[in-house]
Amino acid sequence: MSQTKVAVTIEAGLLARVDALVQRKVFSNRSRAIQEAVQEKLERMERSRLAEECAKLEPAFERAMADEGLSEDVAEWPKY
C-alpha cells in the first residue's frame, strides 16, 4: 500500500508519550505509532457504528423476513 507524507499538529504531552513508546521499542518510529493509533481508532469507530445499526434491528421482524418464502424456495434448490 502506498504511503503519503502529511504534517500533523500534536500536543507536546501526547508527542512525549509517543516518543516514550518509540524509545521503549514498542514502535519503530513516530510515524508507525501514529499510523497504528489512527488505524485502530478508525476500526473501533466502524465497529461501533455497526453495533449501533444492529441495535436498531428488531429480531422477530428480521427472523420473519428471513423465513418468508423459504419453504417454497427450498424445494427449488438443486440437490448436491
Summary of the structure (lengths in Angstrom):
residues: 80
radius of gyration: 23.9
end to end distance: 41.4
largest distance: 66.9
contacts: 130
relative contact order: 0.06
helix: 68%
strand: 0%
